[in-house]
Amino acid sequence: MPSFRELLKDAKSRITEIDTATAEERIAAGGPLLLDVRESDEHGEGALFGAIHIPRGHLESQVEGRITDHEADVIVYCAGGTRSAFAADTMQQLGYTNVVSMDGGFGRWKDEGRDWAAPRRLNQEQRSRYQRHILLPEVGEEGQQKLLDSRVLLLGAGGLGSPAAMYLAAAGVGTLGIIDMDTVDASNLQRQILHNTDRVGDRKVDSAKKTLQLLNPDVEVVTYDTRLGADNILEILDGWDIVVDGADNFPSRYVLNDASVKLGVPVVHGSIFRFEGQVSVFDPKNGPTYRDYIPTPPPPELAPSCAEAGVLGVLPGIVGTIQAVEAIKCLLGLGDSLSGRILAFDSLEMTFREFRLRPDPDNDVTWANRDRIEIVELQGLCMPHALHPAPG
């Protein structure tokens, strides 16, 4: 049987090692991913900035969920260079082609006075609350911290906004903004689960804030008891990571689209009608937007509201929950988003259908034209003039 030294020598013969100075140069140049394979208590005492943490004992089961690109440039480190050598060898066996081990590890890096930081840690109450997230390799404590640092704005505290807000709050999204200028009505309670009978007549944003803060005290709720329009949308949207669109009218959707494109803020769109719903992600920097989907608004008789046409009370719960899933995926960079896709749900047939969405070449309201976009109200059935003339 080979000894430990022989196993280590054999592993090192198959990998590439770099010293700490070379690692620092490559990090400064940008590009490589850093993988810390020490134990959690070691990582908690200090780590390289931006390092992904996977303890060596969990590497084989977790690394492909955390580093999906097998051609990514990866620098692996541990305390002294031993575990990272074995980890680099294992990753090569898993098909990773650009992995190196940092000789001397974090101990030498720290002793030489190079930059490092003590990672933020969840407190014990947070670790208990978010335990099921932490167990997911794709999320972990690092991902949960990212959620706690995230800011999501919800347009509407109604049928779609209610389930989306509740699940985003439960997931630990640190700051939720809610825009709504309505009051709670008894007819809302069939589907708007943020509210209850005792709050009929209250402002919806106030009712929503009470519910969400009772659900998760980690979450800061910012309320906007106002009509969203061309005069305030840029100020309101500024600083948010993503918008969850639960609007029930076309003027709000077009104003939101143009502002989100101008600011580069992704929008998770949801819409419902009677027994059917649709969800998509409009990412102005990387894919089609609402104007690519519906270039011109339909006449009112072809787009009745829920108050006119009715809606199955459970339906917005399904659609709003999918919106929450898409928002979390976008915040954490997980999976394939619905950008470029429309997901349609029919509750009577219990079917999901997917439609591809491509950018409209005639649509001028784009990220490339963002400096020329003017935010104006939708008047009647006429499309607003959304662009300034190109500068001469």
VOGU-3710 file (C-alpha; in Angstrom, 3 decimals, decimal comma):
1> mpsfrellkd> 0,000/0,000/0,000  1,371/3,449/-0,896  2,110/5,838/1,963  0,557/9,289/2,339  3,748/10,927/1,056  3,709/8,686/-1,996  0,045/9,524/-2,688  0,782/13,238/-2,351  3,849/13,000/-4,599  1,798/11,092/-7,165
11> aksriteidt> -0,999/13,709/-7,093  1,467/16,568/-7,443  3,043/14,893/-10,438  -0,267/15,207/-12,286  -1,121/18,818/-11,426  0,306/22,299/-11,801  1,353/24,255/-8,713  1,924/28,002/-8,531  3,409/30,093/-5,745  1,525/32,821/-3,884
21> ataeeriaag> 3,160/35,646/-5,840  2,030/34,146/-9,156  -1,440/33,568/-7,753  -1,652/37,220/-6,671  -0,574/38,396/-10,137  -3,212/36,252/-11,836  -5,904/37,439/-9,445  -4,937/41,077/-10,006  -5,160/40,527/-13,770  -8,728/39,246/-13,308
31> gpllldvres> -10,325/36,042/-14,435  -9,501/33,093/-12,155  -11,976/31,605/-9,727  -10,648/30,959/-6,228  -11,624/27,721/-4,506  -11,021/27,344/-0,763  -11,069/23,655/0,264  -10,390/24,159/3,982  -12,876/23,270/6,700  -15,606/25,729/7,650
41> dehgegalfg> -13,926/26,861/10,878  -10,681/27,623/9,000  -12,552/29,507/6,267  -14,413/31,511/8,903  -11,172/32,827/10,359  -10,084/34,358/7,069  -10,054/33,771/3,315  -9,077/35,293/-0,006  -11,556/37,830/-1,353  -14,325/36,247/-3,415
51> aihiprghle> -13,263/32,649/-2,818  -15,787/29,852/-3,270  -15,745/27,623/-0,215  -16,163/23,850/-0,533  -14,553/21,707/2,193  -12,273/19,060/0,697  -14,499/16,258/1,988  -17,447/17,582/-0,035  -15,557/18,488/-3,194  -16,613/15,592/-5,418
61> sqvegritdh> -20,304/15,965/-4,582  -20,498/19,759/-4,713  -17,956/21,263/-7,086  -19,860/20,693/-10,336  -22,874/22,460/-8,867  -20,776/25,462/-7,824  -18,334/25,668/-10,756  -20,306/24,637/-13,814  -17,729/25,600/-16,456  -15,171/22,774/-16,719
71> eadvivycag> -12,864/25,084/-18,687  -12,862/27,811/-16,024  -9,527/29,085/-14,716  -9,442/27,897/-11,080  -6,871/28,431/-8,332  -7,388/25,982/-5,454  -5,945/26,651/-2,027  -6,019/25,179/1,474  -4,009/25,944/4,613  -0,617/24,759/3,351
81> gtrsafaadt> -0,956/23,251/-0,124  -1,619/19,581/0,609  -5,410/19,344/0,447  -5,428/21,718/-2,528  -3,064/19,398/-4,419  -5,399/16,442/-3,900  -8,380/18,676/-4,764  -6,780/19,875/-8,009  -6,014/16,281/-8,975  -9,603/15,259/-8,273
91> mqqlgytnvv> -10,983/18,154/-10,305  -8,842/17,158/-13,266  -10,297/13,653/-13,027  -13,754/15,273/-13,085  -12,880/17,000/-16,363  -11,702/20,452/-15,228  -8,937/21,525/-17,588  -7,494/24,734/-16,083  -6,978/24,011/-12,392  -3,862/24,828/-10,377
101> smdggfgrwk> -2,975/24,430/-6,707  -1,479/27,313/-4,703  1,654/26,032/-2,979  1,949/27,201/0,617  -1,772/27,854/0,848  -3,527/30,498/2,892  -0,928/30,270/5,663  1,894/31,464/3,414  -0,396/34,013/1,696  -1,286/35,546/5,056
111> degrdwaapr> 2,295/35,429/6,429  3,529/37,333/3,374  1,090/40,167/4,112  -1,141/39,702/1,086  -4,786/40,860/1,168  -7,398/38,681/2,820  -10,607/39,149/4,777  -12,639/37,472/7,471  -15,806/36,228/5,724  -19,127/37,375/7,055
121> rlnqeqrsry> -20,891/34,645/8,969  -24,543/34,000/9,603  -25,482/34,163/13,255  -26,897/31,090/14,953  -30,510/32,217/14,511  -29,918/32,784/10,790  -28,166/29,437/10,391  -31,207/27,781/11,914  -33,698/29,763/9,800  -31,888/29,207/6,488
131> qrhillpevg> -30,572/25,706/7,206  -32,307/24,148/4,184  -30,688/26,746/1,910  -27,272/26,219/3,468  -27,540/22,486/2,767  -27,882/23,197/-0,956  -24,385/23,218/-2,505  -25,577/25,745/-5,095  -26,580/28,175/-2,334  -24,704/27,477/0,883
141> eegqqkllds> -23,831/30,132/3,445  -22,205/32,289/0,770  -25,372/32,318/-1,336  -27,538/33,059/1,687  -25,358/36,031/2,517  -25,825/37,207/-1,064  -29,611/36,964/-0,673  -29,452/38,939/2,558  -27,515/41,644/0,685  -29,989/41,698/-2,233
151> rvlllgaggl> -32,644/44,283/-3,033  -35,839/43,296/-4,872  -38,596/45,731/-5,820  -42,147/44,425/-6,211  -44,600/46,283/-8,410  -47,910/45,595/-6,696  -48,973/44,035/-3,393  -51,850/42,152/-5,001  -52,386/38,684/-6,427  -48,914/38,222/-7,924
161> gspaamylaa> -47,001/40,424/-5,503  -48,377/38,614/-2,447  -46,876/35,126/-2,979  -43,733/36,536/-4,578  -43,123/38,856/-1,624  -43,810/36,183/0,982  -41,440/33,641/-0,554  -38,723/36,217/-1,188  -39,007/37,362/2,437  -38,968/33,780/3,684
171> agvgtlgiid> -35,875/33,104/1,550  -34,069/35,962/3,261  -33,887/38,595/0,537  -32,602/41,407/2,709  -34,504/44,371/1,290  -37,923/44,255/-0,356  -39,551/47,293/-1,886  -43,303/47,371/-2,494  -45,138/49,839/-4,751  -48,909/50,049/-4,412
181> mdtvdasnlq> -51,327/52,954/-3,953  -54,450/50,927/-3,199  -56,294/49,908/-0,041  -57,207/46,387/1,051  -60,682/45,416/-0,143  -62,686/42,353/0,857  -62,667/41,217/-2,790  -58,849/41,042/-2,651  -58,773/38,343/0,006  -59,705/35,528/-2,399
191> rqilhntdrv> -56,134/35,670/-3,769  -54,025/38,402/-2,094  -52,541/36,440/0,793  -50,461/39,319/2,178  -53,652/40,779/3,664  -56,446/39,625/5,984  -59,943/40,543/7,086  -58,756/42,753/9,947  -56,908/44,973/7,453  -59,750/45,745/5,068
201> gdrkvdsakk> -59,526/49,481/4,415  -55,811/49,679/5,329  -53,201/50,805/2,845  -51,890/47,755/1,009  -48,239/48,684/1,478  -48,757/48,976/5,243  -50,541/45,637/5,402  -47,835/43,990/3,303  -45,071/45,371/5,502  -46,714/44,005/8,661
211> tlqllnpdve> -47,045/40,524/7,155  -43,505/40,359/5,806  -41,832/41,635/8,970  -43,750/39,102/11,045  -42,616/36,390/8,640  -38,926/37,341/8,713  -37,438/40,109/10,870  -34,217/39,945/8,811  -36,025/41,668/5,941  -36,225/45,433/5,580
221> vvtydtrlga> -39,430/46,469/3,801  -39,417/49,777/1,906  -42,879/51,002/0,910  -43,995/53,326/-1,884  -47,632/54,299/-1,399  -47,807/56,054/-4,734  -48,794/55,689/-8,351  -45,884/54,511/-10,462  -45,454/56,850/-13,410  -43,026/58,564/-15,733
231> dnileildgw> -42,446/61,301/-13,144  -41,087/59,009/-10,405  -40,099/55,619/-11,843  -36,425/56,335/-12,494  -35,954/57,577/-8,945  -37,816/54,597/-7,474  -36,060/51,922/-9,574  -32,569/53,244/-8,978  -30,512/50,948/-6,739  -32,642/47,793/-6,952
241> divvdgadnf> -31,140/44,519/-8,185  -34,299/43,195/-9,828  -37,983/44,061/-10,222  -40,854/41,597/-9,828  -43,673/42,878/-12,028  -47,172/42,238/-10,713  -48,808/45,168/-12,536  -52,376/44,791/-13,770  -52,378/47,485/-16,462  -50,508/48,226/-19,677
251> psryvlndas> -49,424/51,819/-18,929  -47,475/50,635/-15,870  -45,877/47,787/-17,797  -44,608/49,998/-20,613  -43,317/52,673/-18,253  -41,610/49,946/-16,205  -40,106/48,414/-19,326  -38,616/51,673/-20,587  -37,198/52,622/-17,192  -35,761/49,146/-16,570
261> vklgvpvvhg> -34,086/49,191/-19,986  -32,642/52,642/-19,362  -31,248/51,567/-15,976  -30,346/47,994/-16,968  -32,489/46,415/-14,219  -33,910/42,925/-14,965  -37,669/42,450/-14,623  -39,412/39,196/-13,708  -42,731/39,546/-15,514  -45,950/37,802/-14,514
271> sifrfegqvs> -49,482/38,079/-15,854  -52,746/36,228/-15,206  -56,134/35,931/-16,890  -59,006/33,792/-15,611  -57,361/30,319/-15,484  -54,102/31,075/-17,292  -50,815/32,732/-16,433  -47,487/33,636/-17,991  -44,000/34,269/-16,629  -40,819/35,556/-18,270
281> vfdpkngpty> -37,605/37,377/-17,394  -36,832/40,582/-19,289  -33,114/41,240/-18,906  -32,343/44,387/-20,931  -28,596/43,775/-21,022  -28,786/40,167/-22,190  -32,131/39,403/-23,823  -35,512/40,526/-25,116  -37,772/42,850/-23,141  -41,487/43,537/-22,783
291> rdyiptpppp> -41,585/45,655/-25,950  -40,159/42,702/-27,888  -42,978/40,584/-26,480  -45,896/43,018/-26,953  -44,789/45,917/-29,209  -48,143/47,709/-28,975  -50,844/47,488/-26,302  -54,083/45,735/-27,231  -57,353/47,646/-27,064  -59,092/47,536/-23,671
301> elapscaeag> -61,844/45,196/-24,876  -59,201/42,548/-25,639  -57,413/42,941/-22,323  -60,000/43,062/-19,531  -58,769/43,303/-15,954  -59,298/40,628/-13,291  -62,124/42,768/-11,907  -63,852/42,495/-15,274  -62,980/38,937/-16,350  -62,390/37,193/-13,020
311> vlgvlpgivg> -59,451/35,036/-11,949  -59,063/31,721/-10,157  -57,786/32,656/-6,705  -55,039/30,016/-6,625  -53,631/30,977/-10,037  -51,646/34,071/-8,947  -50,168/31,962/-6,162  -48,640/29,627/-8,745  -47,485/32,383/-11,098  -46,190/34,637/-8,310
321> tiqaveaikc> -44,256/31,751/-6,772  -42,583/31,046/-10,114  -41,661/34,729/-10,271  -40,018/34,395/-6,851  -38,046/31,366/-8,062  -36,828/33,275/-11,116  -35,838/36,273/-8,997  -33,778/34,101/-6,644  -32,129/32,324/-9,586  -31,162/35,681/-11,067
331> llglgdslsg> -29,803/36,962/-7,759  -27,659/33,860/-7,220  -26,789/33,162/-10,854  -28,362/29,708/-10,734  -29,706/27,569/-13,565  -31,305/28,834/-16,759  -33,549/31,853/-16,357  -36,698/32,471/-18,385  -34,940/35,228/-20,317  -35,881/34,708/-23,949
341> rilafdslem> -38,687/32,342/-22,984  -42,362/32,735/-22,108  -43,665/30,077/-19,726  -47,447/29,717/-20,113  -49,547/27,851/-17,535  -53,097/26,586/-18,032  -54,634/25,557/-14,712  -57,658/23,840/-16,274  -55,530/21,544/-18,420  -52,689/21,567/-15,845
351> tfrefrlrpd> -50,132/22,109/-18,573  -47,044/24,249/-19,035  -45,998/25,403/-22,480  -42,895/27,313/-23,473  -42,549/29,885/-26,239  -39,274/31,354/-27,468  -38,956/35,131/-27,513  -36,394/36,968/-29,625  -35,476/40,653/-29,811  -37,611/42,652/-32,243
361> pdndvtwanr> -35,358/44,393/-34,808  -37,873/47,254/-34,981  -37,719/47,872/-31,236  -35,584/50,937/-30,511  -36,035/50,852/-26,731  -32,898/48,836/-26,037  -29,941/48,843/-23,680  -27,723/50,007/-26,547  -29,992/53,059/-26,948  -30,392/53,664/-23,203
371> drieivelqg> -29,041/57,223/-23,293  -31,781/58,210/-25,742  -34,717/56,661/-23,893  -37,278/59,135/-22,597  -39,784/57,897/-20,035  -43,273/59,106/-20,917  -46,786/57,955/-20,110  -48,822/55,703/-22,368  -51,687/57,831/-23,647  -54,811/55,949/-24,672
381> lcmphalhpa> -53,904/53,353/-27,294  -51,018/55,347/-28,740  -47,476/54,234/-28,153  -45,299/56,840/-26,446  -42,423/58,338/-28,325  -39,802/56,539/-26,277  -36,581/57,837/-27,772  -34,929/61,177/-28,118  -33,481/61,867/-31,564  -29,946/60,547/-31,774
391> pg> -27,415/63,234/-30,878  -25,718/64,802/-33,871
//
